Every structure is written in C-alpha cells, then in structure tokens.
Amino acid sequence: MTGVPDTVSDQAKDRLEKMRDVLIYGLLADKANRHDQREWYRTVLRTLADVRDQCRSLERELSDRADTEKVMTPSEIAEAAKITRAALYKRREKS
C-alpha cells in the first residue's frame, strides 16, 4: 500500500494543530472567565463551535478523498468517520 501524499498529511496536520490551538484557547478562556458567567459560556461555546466546524470540514474532505481515490471502502469510511454509508453516497451525488 502506498503512503499518504505529503500535501494531504501536511494539510490535515495543520488543521489538527489549529484545532488544538483553539482548544488551548478555550481552556485558557475557561480559567480566565470563571468570574463572568456570560463571558465564560460565550467563549467556551464559541470554542466548541469552531472546533466542531473544523472537524466536520476535515472529516468530509478526508472521507471524500478516501472514497474518490478508493483508499477505503464506503463501509470502512463510514465506520471510521462515524457517518452512515447513505451520507457518503449522498455526498457522491452532490459532487
């Protein structure tokens, strides 16, 4: 089996590192804002939403790439990405 192209792994690594940085910010915001309930919720929720969006985007890109390049079967992709095969097939239709 061939290795992962450097561009793909580098992009994924960069995105994962950005998510880590956002989570670190969220942890710092947690500590700094415990005295202000509104600001605490605002920063923690924003952190979670930002990470969620990044995760969804990266999962979709990698799932689509694995599907397009036939690296994994649709069942393997669905299991690894915790999505349904139907969702994967629906993505194919939209492309």
Secondary structure, DSSP 8 states (H G I E B T S, - for coil): -----HHHHHHHHHHHHHHHHHHHHHHHHHHHTTT-HHHHHHHHHHHHHHHHHHHHHHHHHHHHHHHHTTSS-HHHHHHHHT--HHHHHHHHHH-
